[in-house]
Amino acid sequence: MVVFAGQGDARRSMELLWGPRVVAPRTGPGPKPGLSVEAIVAAAIDIADAEGMAALSMRSVGERLGRTAMALYTYVPGKTELVDLMYDRTLGELPSSFSPSAGWRPAAVALADALWDLHLRHPWLLQVSPARPVLGPGEFHVQETLLSVLAATGLPLPRVRWVVSALFNVVRGSVQAAAESRQAARETGLSEEDWWYARSALLEELVPDLTSRFPTVARLGSSEPAPSDEPYLEREARLSFEAGLELLLDGVEAAIVKASGPR
């Protein structure tokens, strides 16, 4: 399921993203006091965190707040604008204290780790396509933080821009596998270990020559890391993230050396 942000009324969305979030309660007829844009967005995020984007609707948010869906429309025009607010508010959780005083590379690693944690804490973020940015303060905060850390490399800012995109894609691509591993166990009711056990036994029975037919895959399997309590796919996703990040940052260091010219 892919959700495209930025699909609601442009002016209303931007006003909600950048303007005051709290709406003064009415004294006359209308919604009950106590509702606010912030409360609605927080409830929507709770639903998406617990049940995924498929469970999100104006009705489900209203029920969580003890109101009707209609009561929410005074504050948020509809679900499309709500997604914008949820996405941007959640991106705003990314810390900004990644000082490059100890070097740009440790700061970049700490920042990538924080992005990993953010997406694993709110896996529905991975369902919101970045093809249509929301252009809110949270999104600008993430961009500013990434650019500030990687600008410390001394590379020209246009090149830093592409490094930022590459780092973000390394995180997003790897953490998606970890998030889906958790989702699969929750939605199918079958642990990853039980799923693999049943099918690996069948592979041995039905394809006895598997190793000779796919020797490189077999060699890879023989070099697996030591067993862990962490689910296999989640562990592989984390290792992939760390390896991809290391290779990317190695490439950045090589680019810095190249840009400095012959010594």
C-alpha positions, 0 to 999 in steps of 0.5 A, a space after each residue: 500500500 503506497 500513500 501519496 502525500 500532498 494530495 489534499 487542498 494545497 492552501 489548507 494543508 500548508 496553512 495547517 502545516 505552518 500555522 497555529 495547530 491549536 483551534 480555540 473551542 467554540 462556545 456555541 453549537 459545534 464540536 465539543 471543546 477539547 479537540 485540536 489539530 494536535 490531538 487529532 494528529 496524535 490519535 491518527 499517529 497512534 492508530 497508524 503505529 498500532 494497526 498500519 495505514 489501512 486502519 486509518 480513517 477519519 471515523 477511526 480517529 474520531 472513535 479514538 477521540 470519542 467523537 464522530 468523524 464529522 466533528 473532526 472536519 472543523 479542524 482537518 478537511 479530510 484524510 489526505 490533509 491528515 496524512 500530510 500532518 501525520 507524516 510531517 509531525 513524525 519527521 519532526 521527531 528526528 533529533 537535531 543534535 548531531 555535532 560534527 565536532 568529533 568528525 563528520 563520519 561519526 555524526 553521519 552514522 549517528 544520524 543514520 541510526 536515528 533515522 532507522 529508529 524513527 522509521 522502525 518506531 513508525 513503520 507506516 512512514 515507509 508507506 508514504 511515498 516521498 514522490 510528493 513532499 509535504 513541504 512542512 516544518 518536519 520535512 525541512 527539519 530532516 533536510 536541514 539536519 542531513 545537509 548540516 551534518 554532511 556539509 561538514 565533509 567540505 564537499 560542494 553543496 550540490 554533491 552533498 545533496 546527492 549524498 543526502 539522498 543516497 543515505 536516506 535511501 540506504 536507511 529507508 530501503 533497509 529498514 523496510 525489510 525489518 519493518 515488514 518482517 515484524 508486520 508479517 509475523 503480526 498479520 500472519 500469526 506465524 513466526 519467522 522461525 516457524 515459517 522458515 523451518 517448514 519450508 527449509 525442510 521441504 526444500 531439502 526433500 524436494 530439491 536434494 541437488 539444491 546446493 550443486 544447482 546454486 553453489 554460490 547461494 550455498 556458499 553464502 548460506 554456509 557463512 551465515 553469522 552466529 544464531 541470534 534471538 533476533 528474527 533472521 530478516 530483521 537481523 539481515 536488514 540491520 546488517 545490510 543497513 550497516 554495510 550499505 552505510 559503511 560503503 556509502 561513507 567510504 565513498 564519501 571519504 574517497 570523494 573528499 580525498 579526490 576533491 582535495 587534489 594530489 598531495 
